Amino acid sequence: MTGRQSLLRLAVSLVVWWMLIAVILWSLGAMLDQPASLAQCTASSAFLVAIGEVGDWLRRRRRADSAASLHDTSRPT
């Protein structure tokens, strides 16, 4: 997969998650008689998606660092 295809796939994935979470938040608000505007729900969902992506990036980074330290032969054990 090329870099452009990978970037497009990531962007589509993020937009789909963002829209799905916004609709869920909006629906929950309507069901619980605490309605919020769709704009408020999209802002909240953008925040939740950003936090999730940062958490996922940190998890992958930590896993890569621990895997690299396991294969590092220059360090004494």
C-alpha positions in Angstrom: 0.0 0.0 0.0 1.4 3.4 -1.0 1.7 6.3 1.4 -1.1 8.1 -0.3 -3.5 5.1 -0.1 -2.6 4.6 3.6 -3.2 8.3 4.4 -6.6 8.2 2.6 -7.6 5.0 4.4 -6.7 6.6 7.8 -8.6 9.8 7.0 -11.7 7.9 5.9 -11.5 5.7 9.0 -11.2 8.8 11.3 -14.1 10.5 9.6 -16.3 7.4 9.9 -15.5 7.0 13.6 -16.1 10.7 14.2 -19.5 10.7 12.5 -20.5 7.5 14.2 -19.6 8.7 17.7 -21.4 12.1 17.0 -24.6 10.3 16.0 -24.4 8.0 19.1 -23.9 11.0 21.4 -26.7 12.9 19.8 -29.1 9.9 20.0 -28.2 9.2 23.6 -28.9 12.9 24.5 -32.3 12.7 22.8 -33.2 9.4 24.5 -32.2 10.7 27.9 -34.1 14.0 27.5 -30.9 16.0 27.5 -30.6 17.0 23.9 -27.5 18.7 22.6 -27.1 20.2 19.2 -25.5 18.1 16.5 -22.6 20.6 16.4 -21.9 20.1 20.1 -22.0 16.3 19.6 -19.5 16.5 16.7 -17.1 18.7 18.7 -17.3 16.1 21.6 -16.8 13.2 19.2 -13.8 14.9 17.6 -12.2 15.3 21.0 -12.9 11.6 21.8 -11.5 10.4 18.5 -8.4 12.6 19.0 -7.8 11.2 22.5 -8.3 7.6 21.2 -5.8 8.1 18.4 -3.2 9.6 20.8 -3.7 6.6 23.1 -3.4 4.2 20.3 -0.2 5.9 19.1 1.3 5.8 22.6 0.4 2.1 22.9 2.1 1.3 19.6 5.1 3.4 20.4 5.5 1.6 23.8 5.2 -1.8 22.2 7.8 -0.9 19.5 10.2 0.4 22.2 9.8 -2.7 24.3 10.3 -4.9 21.3 13.4 -3.0 20.3 14.9 -3.2 23.8 14.4 -7.0 23.7 16.4 -7.3 20.5 19.1 -4.8 21.6 22.3 -6.9 22.0 24.5 -3.9 23.0 23.0 -3.6 26.4 24.2 -6.0 29.1 21.4 -8.1 30.7 
